[in-house]
Amino acid sequence: MRSSREHWIESNVENEDHKKLLLNVCKVYNKLIESDEISTEDIVPIVDSAKIKHMDVWVNGAYFLWNLSVKFDVAREVRISVTSGHPFR
């Protein structure tokens, strides 16, 4: 079953490359948000999408990263690092 975010992406993102990327990132997010623990490596696709300069991609990537940072310290540390202008990797 598609999440509401996946449905929104399918309906609203016109660029097929962006849509494919975001649907993949959405699957990663859906898996991670249900986890008890995540690593920095696990969130690489989400961080990478949050850094892309196309608005439809970075807005969704940032949304996923923000939500993960509420639950996981590692995501919070990465979010703070990225938004402070520090390199992630």
N, C-alpha and C positions, 0 to 999 in steps of 0.2 A: 504494500500500500504506500502511496506517495504521501510525504509530509506536506503540510500547507506551504512550506518554503519551497519544496520541489515543484509543487503546482504553480506557485507564483513565478518561479524561474522559467518554467516551461511556457507560461502564458505571457510573460512580460519582457524577457530578454530576447531581443531580435537577432543579435549576432550569434550565429551557430557555434563558433569557436568559444565564445564567452559562455554560452548556454551549456555546452559540453563540459567545460572547465568547472563551472559552478555546480552542476549536478554531481560531478565527481567529488568536489569539496563538500557538498551537502551530505553525501554518503559517508565521507570521513567524519564529519561533524556528528552525524546521527550515531555512528559507532562509538565515538569518543565520549559523547555526553552521557552515554549509558554505562561507561566504564567506571571502575572504582579508582583507577590510577592511570595517568598518562605520562608520556615522556616528551621531551623537547622534540625528538625526532617524529613523534606521532603528529604533531601539529604543523609540521613544515608545509604541507599543501595549503593549509588555512592561512598561515602567515604569508606565504608567497602570493596567494590571491588577494590578501589585504593590502599588498604592496603594489599591485598592478594599477596602472594609471587610468584605466577605463572605469568610469563611475559604477556601472552595473556590477562589475566584478569586485572592486575594492569595498563597496558598501556592504555587500553580502559577506565577503571575507572578514571584514571588521566586525560585523554582527556576530559571526560564528566565534571569532577570537574573543570578543567581549563576553559572550555567554559562557565560554569555557573558562575564562578567567574568574568568573564568579565562583565556580566550583573547584578549580584546580590551581594550586599555587604556581605550578610551572607555567601555566598559560598566563597567569597574572604577571609573573616576572617578565615573560616574553613581551606581553602587551605593553608594559611600562617601558621596557627597553626600546621597542620599536617606535612607540609614540614619543620617546625622548630623543629620537634621532640616533640612537646607538645601533650598531650592526647586530643583527640577529645571529648570524653565523660567520 
